[in-house]
Amino acid sequence: MESTKETKLGSLQSTFSRRNLLKGAAALTAAAVMPEASGQQPTGAPPGTVWLYIGTYTPNGKGIYLCQLDLSTGNLTVLRLVAPVVPAMGMTPSTANPSTIALDPTRTHLYAGNEYGPPGAVSAYSINRATGDLTLLNVLPAVGAPAHVSVDHQSKYLFSAEYSGSYFEAFPILANGSLGPAVFQQQDLDNVGPKTATNAPPGSFAISAHEGPNGHPHQLEADPSNQWVLGADAGQDRIYIWKLTPGGSPPLTPAAIPFVNTPPGDGPRHFAFHPNGVWMYSIQEEGDTIIFWRFNPATGSLTNTQQVSSLPPGFVGTVFTSEIRVSTDGRFVYGVNRLSDTIVAFRIGQDGRLAQAGHASTLGDYPRIITIDPSGRFMVSGNQRADNVTTFRISSGGGGQGDDRSGESNGGDGSLTFTGDYTAVGSPSGMVFLI
């Protein structure tokens, strides 16, 4: 087992038993792979497959693609371009650079952040679940350039974090799925952290988020209870917390403690919640670390409980970390190291703490995003500069939906095994599975 370095800032103990956590995660997994159980019509994907949308950067990518993942082999196939880039027309912005995409909870609409400018744009599409085709509903200007979009759990708002321009925005989702003008805006001014990250490895020159003068929002998303919205600003080294009041004016108001700080210069980029709703993990783009936070749904407060490196012991040089995911069964956390082109795996302990389990090469250049299929069997990595997507089998064990079906005896340790499948996609950036 590879060693990790922890920063213990508290002695919080989880009130959840390991058994209950796994039961809860398994229930979420079962619901995810059987949408018809909640009244949702199944998709038209052939049996044993699932559809994946991939958003891309223009011009290498031509828009949003529909792909198909074989859940037995891990083979990923591009079916067709379902949302080609539409140029600006009059007052309507372009749909270029749909670099970040999100689904609403009903999985009948897809939303994209069009990352150009600023100003950039946000766009709304309806989904034909039988064919996977997308129909553009509308495009609205954003103040900044959206680097991440998400939808709250009641399909009321599209949240946009805008790295260039330094804005967080919220757009109302109308009855037909289209977007209305922004009803919340916050520009993150000043308070930029130092260019030298507290926890960067020796020789690192990762300073992109801290050139100033203002912040760089990178994710805005509701917590699992849908009572709070959290926003990571990589330039300010802050994670903001707002109370969510659907229909309020504005719908987001600062929590009693409006933000928490990460170590100076480390740059919180993305975060992911555990299925239990009280463990949250953030990845720091310039510090190359993952922080385990204890989240309190009653108050919205975050407590920094552990900090670990995303890099192998002894690593030196520059790495810009990018994406973070919690496995479908709630047993592992995965982080992406872009300049080393690796994915790090951590085991989640009974108290939510992380232990580094190993690294796997993405076999591609500059992995910007990873995502896990709803069954928990496969992970796909979008390698932006390689213009491809690589697919990996997840060794999860545990007897659930995410079991390793390859016949390999690898103990369900969360490790990743390349399937041998490369899929050509120009500048892949955003990925969501349709279930």
C-alpha positions as CSV (number, residue, x, y, z in Angstrom):
1,M,0.0,0.0,0.0
2,E,1.3,3.4,-0.9
3,S,1.8,5.8,2.0
4,T,-0.2,9.0,2.3
5,K,0.3,12.2,4.2
6,E,-2.6,13.4,6.3
7,T,-3.4,16.7,7.9
8,K,-5.8,15.9,10.7
9,L,-7.8,19.0,11.7
10,G,-10.4,17.2,13.8
11,S,-11.4,13.9,15.3
12,L,-14.9,13.7,13.8
13,Q,-16.3,10.3,13.8
14,S,-18.9,9.0,11.3
15,T,-22.3,8.2,12.7
16,F,-22.8,5.8,9.7
17,S,-21.8,2.1,9.9
18,R,-19.9,0.7,7.0
19,R,-22.7,-1.8,6.3
20,N,-25.4,1.0,6.2
21,L,-23.2,3.1,3.9
22,L,-22.8,0.3,1.4
23,K,-26.4,-0.6,1.6
24,G,-27.3,3.0,0.8
25,A,-24.8,3.2,-2.1
26,A,-26.1,-0.1,-3.5
27,A,-29.7,1.2,-3.4
28,L,-28.6,4.3,-5.3
29,T,-26.8,2.2,-7.9
30,A,-29.9,0.0,-8.4
31,A,-32.1,3.0,-8.9
32,A,-29.6,4.5,-11.3
33,V,-29.5,1.5,-13.6
34,M,-33.3,1.0,-13.5
35,P,-34.9,4.4,-14.2
36,E,-38.2,2.8,-15.2
37,A,-38.7,1.8,-11.5
38,S,-39.4,5.4,-10.8
39,G,-41.7,5.9,-13.8
40,Q,-39.0,7.0,-16.3
41,Q,-39.2,5.4,-19.7
42,P,-36.0,3.4,-20.5
43,T,-33.8,4.7,-23.2
44,G,-33.5,3.2,-26.7
45,A,-30.0,1.9,-26.0
46,P,-29.7,-1.8,-26.9
47,P,-29.8,-4.3,-24.0
48,G,-26.4,-4.5,-22.3
49,T,-25.4,-1.0,-23.3
50,V,-25.8,2.5,-22.1
51,W,-25.6,5.9,-23.9
52,L,-23.0,8.5,-23.1
53,Y,-23.0,12.2,-24.2
54,I,-19.7,13.9,-24.8
55,G,-19.3,17.6,-25.0
56,T,-16.2,19.0,-26.7
57,Y,-14.1,22.1,-27.4
58,T,-14.4,23.7,-30.9
59,P,-12.9,23.3,-33.5
60,N,-11.4,19.8,-32.9
61,G,-14.8,18.8,-31.5
62,K,-17.9,19.7,-33.6
63,G,-20.4,19.8,-30.7
64,I,-22.1,17.2,-28.5
65,Y,-21.8,13.5,-29.5
66,L,-23.9,10.5,-28.6
67,C,-21.8,7.4,-27.8
68,Q,-22.7,3.8,-26.7
69,L,-20.8,1.8,-24.0
70,D,-21.0,-2.0,-24.0
71,L,-21.4,-3.0,-20.4
72,S,-19.8,-6.4,-21.0
73,T,-16.6,-5.4,-22.9
74,G,-16.2,-1.7,-22.2
75,N,-16.2,-1.0,-25.9
76,L,-17.2,2.7,-26.5
77,T,-18.6,3.6,-29.9
78,V,-19.4,7.1,-31.3
79,L,-22.9,6.9,-32.8
80,R,-23.3,10.4,-34.2
81,L,-23.1,14.1,-33.6
82,V,-26.4,15.0,-32.0
83,A,-25.8,18.7,-31.3
84,P,-23.6,20.4,-33.9
85,V,-22.3,23.8,-33.1
86,V,-24.7,26.6,-34.2
87,P,-23.1,30.0,-34.9
88,A,-24.3,33.2,-33.3
89,M,-27.4,34.7,-35.0
90,G,-28.4,38.2,-34.1
91,M,-28.8,38.4,-30.3
92,T,-28.6,34.6,-29.9
93,P,-25.1,33.4,-28.8
94,S,-23.3,30.5,-30.5
95,T,-23.3,27.0,-29.0
96,A,-19.6,26.6,-29.7
97,N,-17.4,25.0,-27.0
98,P,-20.0,22.9,-25.2
99,S,-17.2,21.9,-22.8
100,T,-19.4,21.2,-19.8
101,I,-22.7,19.4,-19.9
102,A,-25.3,18.2,-17.4
103,L,-28.6,16.4,-17.3
104,D,-31.7,17.3,-15.3
105,P,-33.0,14.7,-12.7
106,T,-35.7,13.5,-15.1
107,R,-33.1,12.9,-17.8
108,T,-35.3,14.5,-20.4
109,H,-33.2,17.6,-20.9
110,L,-29.5,18.3,-21.3
111,Y,-27.7,21.6,-20.6
112,A,-24.4,22.9,-21.8
113,G,-22.0,25.6,-20.7
114,N,-20.5,27.2,-23.8
115,E,-17.0,28.1,-22.7
116,Y,-15.8,31.0,-24.8
117,G,-15.4,34.7,-24.2
118,P,-16.3,36.0,-21.8
119,P,-19.1,36.5,-22.4
120,G,-19.9,32.9,-23.0
121,A,-23.3,31.2,-23.1
122,V,-25.6,28.4,-21.7
123,S,-27.8,26.3,-23.8
124,A,-30.8,23.9,-23.2
125,Y,-31.8,20.8,-25.2
126,S,-34.6,18.4,-25.0
127,I,-33.7,14.7,-25.2
128,N,-35.5,12.1,-27.3
129,R,-35.0,9.1,-25.0
130,A,-35.9,6.6,-27.7
131,T,-33.2,7.8,-30.1
132,G,-30.8,9.9,-27.9
133,D,-31.2,12.9,-30.3
134,L,-31.1,16.4,-28.9
135,T,-33.2,19.4,-29.9
136,L,-31.9,22.8,-29.1
137,L,-34.5,24.8,-27.1
138,N,-32.6,28.1,-26.5
139,V,-29.3,29.7,-25.8
140,L,-28.7,32.6,-23.4
141,P,-25.6,34.7,-22.8
142,A,-23.6,34.2,-19.6
143,V,-21.6,37.0,-18.0
144,G,-18.4,34.9,-17.9
145,A,-17.2,31.7,-19.6
146,P,-18.9,28.7,-18.1
147,A,-16.4,26.0,-17.0
148,H,-18.9,23.9,-15.2
149,V,-22.7,23.5,-15.2
150,S,-25.1,21.5,-13.0
151,V,-28.8,21.2,-12.3
152,D,-30.4,21.1,-8.8
153,H,-32.2,18.0,-7.8
154,Q,-35.7,19.5,-8.4
155,S,-34.9,20.8,-11.9
156,K,-35.5,24.4,-10.9
157,Y,-32.1,25.9,-11.7
158,L,-29.0,25.5,-13.9
159,F,-25.9,26.6,-12.0
160,S,-22.9,27.9,-13.9
161,A,-19.4,28.4,-12.6
162,E,-17.5,30.8,-14.9
163,Y,-13.7,30.6,-14.6
164,S,-13.0,33.5,-17.0
165,G,-15.0,36.5,-15.9
166,S,-15.1,35.3,-12.2
167,Y,-18.8,34.7,-12.0
168,F,-21.2,32.3,-10.4
169,E,-24.7,32.4,-12.0
170,A,-28.0,30.6,-11.6
171,F,-30.6,30.4,-14.5
172,P,-34.2,29.3,-13.9
173,I,-35.4,26.2,-15.8
174,L,-38.8,26.9,-17.3
175,A,-41.7,24.5,-17.6
176,N,-40.6,23.3,-21.1
177,G,-37.0,22.8,-20.1
178,S,-35.7,26.0,-21.6
179,L,-33.7,28.6,-19.6
180,G,-34.7,32.0,-18.3
181,P,-32.4,34.9,-17.7
182,A,-30.1,34.6,-14.7
183,V,-31.7,35.2,-11.3
184,F,-28.4,35.0,-9.3
185,Q,-25.0,36.4,-10.0
186,Q,-21.9,36.7,-7.9
187,Q,-18.6,38.0,-9.1
188,D,-15.6,36.9,-7.1
189,L,-13.5,40.0,-6.8
190,D,-10.0,40.2,-5.3
191,N,-8.8,37.9,-2.4
192,V,-6.7,35.8,-4.8
193,G,-4.3,33.4,-3.2
194,P,-0.5,33.2,-3.7
195,K,1.1,31.9,-6.9
196,T,3.0,29.3,-4.9
197,A,0.7,26.6,-3.7
198,T,1.1,25.5,-0.1
199,N,1.1,21.8,-1.0
200,A,2.5,21.7,-4.5
201,P,5.4,19.3,-5.1
202,P,9.0,20.6,-5.6
203,G,9.5,22.2,-9.0
204,S,5.8,22.9,-9.6
205,F,4.9,25.9,-11.7
206,A,1.1,25.4,-11.5
207,I,-0.1,29.0,-11.0
208,S,-2.8,29.4,-13.6
209,A,-5.7,30.1,-11.3
210,H,-3.8,32.7,-9.2
211,E,-2.6,35.2,-11.7
212,G,-5.4,37.6,-10.5
213,P,-6.8,40.1,-10.1
214,N,-10.0,38.2,-9.4
215,G,-11.1,34.6,-8.6
216,H,-11.8,31.7,-10.9
217,P,-15.0,29.8,-10.1
218,H,-14.8,26.2,-11.3
219,Q,-17.9,24.4,-9.9
220,L,-21.4,25.3,-8.6
221,E,-23.6,22.5,-7.5
222,A,-26.3,21.5,-5.0
223,D,-25.6,19.1,-2.2
224,P,-27.6,15.8,-2.1
225,S,-30.2,17.2,0.2
226,N,-30.9,20.1,-2.3
227,Q,-30.8,22.5,0.7
228,W,-27.5,24.1,-0.1
229,V,-25.4,25.1,-3.1
230,L,-21.6,24.9,-3.0
231,G,-19.2,26.8,-5.2
232,A,-15.4,26.2,-5.6
233,D,-13.2,29.1,-6.6
234,A,-9.7,28.0,-7.6
235,G,-8.3,31.5,-7.5
236,Q,-9.6,32.6,-4.2
237,D,-8.9,29.2,-2.5
238,R,-12.4,29.2,-1.3
239,I,-15.5,26.9,-1.3
240,Y,-18.6,29.1,-0.9
241,I,-21.9,27.8,0.6
242,W,-25.4,29.3,-0.1
243,K,-28.8,28.3,1.2
244,L,-31.0,27.3,-1.7
245,T,-34.6,28.7,-1.6
246,P,-36.4,27.7,-4.8
247,G,-38.4,30.6,-6.1
248,G,-36.6,33.0,-3.8
249,S,-35.3,36.4,-5.0
250,P,-32.5,35.6,-5.0
251,P,-32.7,31.8,-4.7
252,L,-29.1,31.7,-3.2
253,T,-28.3,33.4,0.1
254,P,-25.0,33.0,2.0
255,A,-24.8,30.4,4.7
256,A,-24.0,31.5,8.3
257,I,-20.4,30.7,7.4
258,P,-20.4,31.9,3.8
259,F,-17.2,30.1,2.7
260,V,-14.3,27.9,3.9
261,N,-10.7,28.2,2.8
262,T,-8.3,25.7,1.4
263,P,-4.6,26.1,2.0
264,P,-3.3,29.2,0.2
265,G,-2.5,28.7,-3.5
266,D,-3.8,25.2,-3.6
267,G,-6.8,26.1,-5.8
268,P,-10.0,24.0,-5.2
269,R,-11.3,23.0,-8.6
270,H,-14.0,20.3,-8.3
271,F,-15.8,18.4,-5.5
272,A,-17.9,15.3,-5.2
273,F,-20.3,14.0,-2.5
274,H,-20.4,10.5,-1.1
275,P,-23.8,8.8,-1.4
276,N,-24.3,9.3,2.4
277,G,-24.5,13.1,1.8
278,V,-22.2,14.1,4.6
279,W,-18.8,13.2,3.2
280,M,-17.4,15.5,0.5
281,Y,-14.1,15.4,-1.4
282,S,-12.5,18.3,-3.2
283,I,-9.5,18.2,-5.6
284,Q,-7.1,21.1,-5.6
285,E,-5.7,22.0,-9.0
286,E,-2.4,23.5,-8.0
287,G,-1.8,21.9,-4.7
288,D,-2.4,18.4,-6.2
289,T,-4.3,17.3,-3.2
290,I,-7.7,15.9,-2.2
291,I,-9.4,17.2,0.9
292,F,-12.0,15.2,2.8
293,W,-14.7,17.5,4.2
294,R,-17.4,16.7,6.7
295,F,-20.6,18.4,5.6
296,N,-23.5,19.3,7.9
297,P,-26.8,19.3,6.0
298,A,-28.4,21.1,8.9
299,T,-26.2,24.2,8.7
300,G,-24.3,23.8,5.4
301,S,-21.0,23.9,7.2
302,L,-17.8,22.2,6.0
303,T,-15.0,20.8,8.2
304,N,-11.6,20.0,6.8
305,T,-10.9,16.6,8.2
306,Q,-8.1,15.1,6.0
307,Q,-5.8,16.2,3.2
308,V,-3.9,13.7,1.0
309,S,-1.7,14.0,-2.1
310,S,-3.1,12.9,-5.4
311,L,0.5,12.2,-6.6
312,P,2.7,9.2,-6.1
313,P,5.2,9.5,-3.2
314,G,8.3,11.4,-4.2
315,F,6.7,13.0,-7.4
316,V,8.3,16.3,-8.4
317,G,7.3,18.8,-11.1
318,T,4.0,20.4,-12.3
319,V,0.6,18.6,-12.4
320,F,-2.7,20.3,-12.8
321,T,-5.3,18.0,-11.2
322,S,-8.8,18.1,-12.8
323,E,-11.7,15.8,-12.0
324,I,-12.8,13.9,-8.9
325,R,-15.4,11.1,-8.7
326,V,-16.8,8.9,-6.0
327,S,-17.4,5.3,-7.1
328,T,-20.9,4.1,-7.6
329,D,-20.7,1.8,-4.6
330,G,-19.3,4.5,-2.4
331,R,-16.1,2.6,-1.6
332,F,-13.5,4.6,-3.7
333,V,-12.5,8.1,-4.7
334,Y,-10.7,8.8,-8.0
335,G,-8.8,11.9,-8.9
336,V,-7.2,13.0,-12.2
337,N,-3.6,14.3,-12.6
338,R,-3.5,16.0,-16.0
339,L,0.2,16.6,-16.8
340,S,1.2,13.2,-15.5
341,D,-1.8,11.7,-17.4
342,T,-2.8,9.5,-14.4
343,I,-5.8,8.6,-12.3
344,V,-5.3,8.1,-8.6
345,A,-7.5,5.7,-6.6
346,F,-8.2,6.0,-2.9
347,R,-10.0,3.6,-0.6
348,I,-12.7,5.2,1.6
349,G,-12.4,4.1,5.2
350,Q,-15.3,3.6,7.6
351,D,-14.8,7.1,8.9
352,G,-14.6,8.6,5.4
353,R,-10.9,9.1,5.4
354,L,-8.8,8.2,2.3
355,A,-5.9,5.8,1.8
356,Q,-4.1,6.0,-1.5
357,A,-4.4,2.7,-3.4
358,G,-2.5,3.3,-6.6
359,H,-2.3,5.1,-9.9
360,A,-3.3,4.1,-13.5
361,S,-2.2,5.8,-16.7
362,T,-5.0,7.3,-18.8
363,L,-3.1,6.4,-21.9
364,G,-4.0,9.8,-23.3
365,D,-2.8,13.3,-23.1
366,Y,-4.3,15.9,-20.7
367,P,-7.2,14.0,-19.1
368,R,-9.8,16.7,-18.4
369,I,-12.7,14.6,-17.1
370,I,-13.5,11.1,-16.0
371,T,-16.9,9.6,-15.3
372,I,-18.2,6.2,-14.2
373,D,-21.0,4.3,-15.9
374,P,-24.2,3.8,-13.9
375,S,-23.5,0.1,-13.3
376,G,-20.2,1.0,-11.7
377,R,-18.2,-1.4,-14.0
378,F,-16.4,1.0,-16.2
379,M,-14.7,4.4,-16.1
380,V,-14.1,6.6,-19.2
381,S,-11.4,9.2,-19.4
382,G,-11.7,12.2,-21.8
383,N,-8.2,13.0,-22.9
384,Q,-8.4,16.6,-24.2
385,R,-5.1,17.0,-26.1
386,A,-5.1,13.4,-27.4
387,D,-8.5,13.8,-29.0
388,N,-9.6,10.5,-27.6
389,V,-11.5,8.7,-24.8
390,T,-10.0,5.7,-23.1
391,T,-12.1,3.1,-21.1
392,F,-11.2,1.1,-18.0
393,R,-12.7,-1.7,-16.1
394,I,-13.2,-1.0,-12.4
395,S,-12.3,-3.8,-9.9
396,S,-14.9,-3.1,-7.2
397,G,-15.8,-6.6,-5.9
398,G,-18.4,-6.5,-3.1
399,G,-21.1,-8.6,-4.9
400,G,-23.0,-5.6,-6.3
401,Q,-23.7,-4.0,-9.7
402,G,-20.1,-2.9,-9.9
403,D,-18.6,-6.3,-9.7
404,D,-15.6,-7.1,-11.9
405,R,-17.0,-9.4,-14.6
406,S,-13.7,-10.0,-16.3
407,G,-12.8,-13.1,-14.4
408,E,-9.7,-11.4,-13.1
409,S,-8.8,-12.2,-9.5
410,N,-7.8,-8.8,-8.3
411,G,-9.7,-8.5,-5.0
412,G,-12.1,-5.7,-5.8
413,D,-9.5,-3.1,-4.8
414,G,-10.9,-0.3,-7.0
415,S,-8.0,-0.6,-9.5
416,L,-8.4,0.3,-13.1
417,T,-7.6,-2.0,-16.0
418,F,-7.5,-0.7,-19.6
419,T,-10.0,-2.4,-21.8
420,G,-7.8,-1.8,-24.9
421,D,-10.5,0.5,-26.2
422,Y,-9.5,3.9,-27.7
423,T,-12.3,6.1,-29.1
424,A,-11.6,9.1,-31.3
425,V,-13.4,12.3,-30.1
426,G,-12.0,15.8,-30.7
427,S,-11.1,17.7,-27.5
428,P,-13.4,15.8,-25.2
429,S,-14.3,17.8,-22.1
430,G,-17.8,17.0,-20.6
431,M,-19.4,13.6,-20.2
432,V,-22.8,12.4,-18.9
433,F,-24.4,9.0,-19.1
434,L,-28.1,8.8,-20.1
435,I,-30.1,6.3,-18.0
